Each structure stands twice: as C-alpha cells, then as structure tokens.
C-alpha cells in the first residue's frame, strides 16, 4: 500500500513535468503554428496537451517494472529495450538500436544451505561489488555458524561468537556490517526491510575491494534464517558471479519533421535501473522518465512537427552514463553533423527519478548542438501565462 501511494504521488509530479516538457517541445517544433501569439494558439495548446494520457504513462510504468531487473546486462533490460522499440514502432516512428559494450557484475548463482540440524536451501542475491571485488565464496561454498545480529549494535552482538560466523543482519543497519567483519564475521546476509532509502543502500558497499561475501534475502527467507540462527544452525553460503562484457542497448525512435527534417530535437530518458542488489532492480521510479517519453512520442506522432524529433531511450545510466556517452560518440560526431547537413538543435532529457518538486535546467553545447540561449529562452514567452 505504501508503494502504491508513493507511486501515485510521483505520478502527480510526472504529469506536471511532462506537461512542461510538452510545452518546451511545442515551442521548439512549432506544431501547427502553436507558437503564434493570441487566443487561437492557447486553444491549440490546450487541445494538444489534453491528448496526453497519463493512464498510459502509468501502464508503461507498471509493465516496465514487471520485467525483472533492468540493470544493464540483466534480462529485464533487454526486455525493456524490446518493449520500448515495439511501442515506438506502433506509433509509426522509425526505430534504430544502438549497441555498445560495457563491463558489468553478473550474478550466476547464489544460495544459502542449512547443513544441520535441518537441511534446507534458500535463494539469496549478491550485492553490488566492493570496488571490483565480487565477494565470491570458494567453489564449494563458505561454511559457518549462522548468527543473528539484529541491526549490528553492540547490545545486539554482545557475547555472540562472531569469529568465523556468517552474520544475519537487518538491512537498515548502516555501516555496522564492517565492524562485524572486523570482529571476525566471514560473510554478511542482509534481510529485506519494509522500507529503506537510497542512502541506506549505498552503505552496503564500499569503494575499496574488500573481498567479503555480502548477500541479500527477502523477508520470508529472512524469517526462515532467523529461526535457523536460534537453533545455532551451521550453513553454507554459495555465491558465484563474474564481471562480463555485456551488450548495452540504446533505442532511438525517429519522427521526421514536415518542413525542416534536417533540424533535429533530441528528447531522451534512461530506461535502466540500479539497485545495490543487481538482480533485484525493478526500477519502478526509474521508469517514470521513459514512460513519459513514450507518451510524448505518441502525441507527437499524431501532430507531425516541423522539425525532426529523435526520442532516445538510454541504458547504462548508472554506469557513468555510459549509454549516453556511447550514443554521443556515435551520433553527434557523424560526418553529416560535422558538415552541417544535419543539425542536432538541442537535447532535452527527462530525468524524472526524483521525489523533488524542483525542475532543473542544465545547459551545455557539444559540437554541432544549438547554442542560441537567447532564442531558446524567448521560445518560452508565449507559454508563461498558461504555465502559471
């Protein structure tokens, strides 16, 4: 229920931000002279804006977040790329796939097996690497007594034999896992919390290559492991993973302009997700930007713009914006851009993965991109009253 309320709250912000983006795009593409001053232009704007379907945005969010982990290189990311491409094609856009290579930590097998008093195996998941260390176990697993340490505070661990143990710890425990490792724990198992924060999740990994196995279990499995810890069970933790060169995919949907097809407006959003647990990264909030991008593409496909629009869905956002970087290298420096026959007029990015009401504008001008800030700013003038 809390997640549903949070999503609904975010969608309210998405509606406002998407309308703002639509206004910007209308000002830049001059659909049916909507940039003209006067009552008629306001009526045109109202009509076009009313065609934005935020139930469709919500359905995109639901579908994208149901595909599994969308972290670049995981199956859900390829399913998402396929869905985005198929959706853009259904709107009549020309679709291109831009592939690139990137190194990613890929989980292969991860589980915890009780050896005594009862033999049972439960699923676990690796955490994001410490530095470059995946925290792998030996081939035949890591064996130790299972100790429940609560949130890892001193009163929780006093008198417990941590040396050589596999510690079971609540997720919302800050950096206490490091102290438990210093006290002799050989591995750490984190239990799914009811709710948490991004900052809390970042405390489960460190930037140095500390080769300690750290895994995550859901709340149900956590309950099973707590009962095993009460019975002083011995368990085996197995974690197999590897760094792999995987294929990242950017999806480009092209809507050709009616009168100025060589002048291109780029609107982009990332569709990948990130989690401190790579295999558990549905990215509901992170699908808001690309879901809104798809709806903007649908509306513009019904109102052919004067200038060309490229709708670009990036992967690799959380890997130092690798997808966007590779795309710029491949598209912004093409011969036709450098010689001026194709003009990348401006790029607008829909980054709606936020619970803030603020709207930020970042401006830069790589080679070939439009640099007329004064002209760009003046495009907003006709919409000032409407936006208020």
Secondary structure as GFF3:
##gff-version 3
##sequence-region A 1 388
A	DSSP	alpha_helix	2	29	.	.	.	ID=ss1
A	DSSP	three_ten_helix	31	33	.	.	.	ID=ss2
A	DSSP	alpha_helix	39	49	.	.	.	ID=ss3
A	DSSP	alpha_helix	54	64	.	.	.	ID=ss4
A	DSSP	alpha_helix	75	90	.	.	.	ID=ss5
A	DSSP	beta_strand	94	116	.	.	.	ID=ss6
A	DSSP	beta_strand	120	123	.	.	.	ID=ss7
A	DSSP	beta_strand	125	126	.	.	.	ID=ss8
A	DSSP	beta_strand	142	148	.	.	.	ID=ss9
A	DSSP	alpha_helix	154	157	.	.	.	ID=ss10
A	DSSP	beta_strand	166	170	.	.	.	ID=ss11
A	DSSP	alpha_helix	176	182	.	.	.	ID=ss12
A	DSSP	beta_strand	187	191	.	.	.	ID=ss13
A	DSSP	alpha_helix	198	202	.	.	.	ID=ss14
A	DSSP	beta_strand	213	217	.	.	.	ID=ss15
A	DSSP	alpha_helix	219	230	.	.	.	ID=ss16
A	DSSP	beta_strand	234	255	.	.	.	ID=ss17
A	DSSP	beta_strand	260	270	.	.	.	ID=ss18
A	DSSP	three_ten_helix	285	287	.	.	.	ID=ss19
A	DSSP	alpha_helix	288	302	.	.	.	ID=ss20
A	DSSP	beta_strand	307	314	.	.	.	ID=ss21
A	DSSP	alpha_helix	322	331	.	.	.	ID=ss22
A	DSSP	alpha_helix	335	338	.	.	.	ID=ss23
A	DSSP	beta_strand	343	349	.	.	.	ID=ss24
A	DSSP	alpha_helix	373	378	.	.	.	ID=ss25
A	DSSP	three_ten_helix	381	383	.	.	.	ID=ss26
A	DSSP	alpha_helix	384	387	.	.	.	ID=ss27
###
